[in-house]
Amino acid sequence: MALVIAVLCGLVAALTALIVSRHLGASALQSLAYAGGSFLAGTAFASAVQEKLGLF
């Protein structure tokens, strides 16, 4: 269950980065790169927090 929550947090981060970068005028490829990086960072951060809290 903790892994699913971490992935969902990553998806929220990716969607937010995609929307904000497109709004600020980035190209489609740049927006996808920002979204991919945000997904990885958001998932890793949520996983680390859950591990520290003993939920993982």
C-alpha positions in Angstrom: 0.0 0.0 0.0 2.9 2.4 0.8 4.3 1.9 -2.7 1.0 2.8 -4.3 0.8 6.0 -2.2 4.4 6.9 -3.2 3.6 6.4 -6.9 0.4 8.5 -6.6 2.4 11.3 -4.9 4.8 11.1 -7.9 2.0 11.3 -10.3 0.6 14.4 -8.6 4.1 16.0 -8.7 4.5 15.1 -12.4 1.1 16.5 -13.3 1.8 19.7 -11.4 5.1 20.2 -13.1 3.6 19.5 -16.5 0.8 22.0 -16.1 3.0 24.7 -14.6 5.8 24.3 -17.2 3.3 24.4 -20.1 1.7 27.5 -18.6 5.0 29.2 -18.4 5.7 28.6 -22.1 8.0 25.5 -22.1 7.8 23.3 -25.2 6.1 19.9 -25.0 9.5 18.0 -24.8 10.7 20.3 -22.0 7.4 19.8 -20.1 7.7 16.0 -20.3 11.3 16.2 -19.0 10.2 18.3 -16.1 7.3 15.9 -15.4 9.6 12.9 -15.5 12.1 14.4 -13.1 9.3 15.5 -10.8 7.8 12.0 -10.9 11.1 10.4 -9.9 11.8 13.0 -7.2 8.3 12.9 -5.8 8.1 9.1 -5.6 11.6 8.9 -4.0 10.7 11.6 -1.4 7.4 10.0 -0.5 9.0 6.6 -0.2 11.8 8.0 2.0 9.3 9.7 4.3 7.2 6.6 4.6 10.3 4.5 5.4 11.3 7.0 8.2 7.8 6.8 9.6 7.8 3.0 9.6 5.0 2.7 7.0 7.0 0.9 4.4 
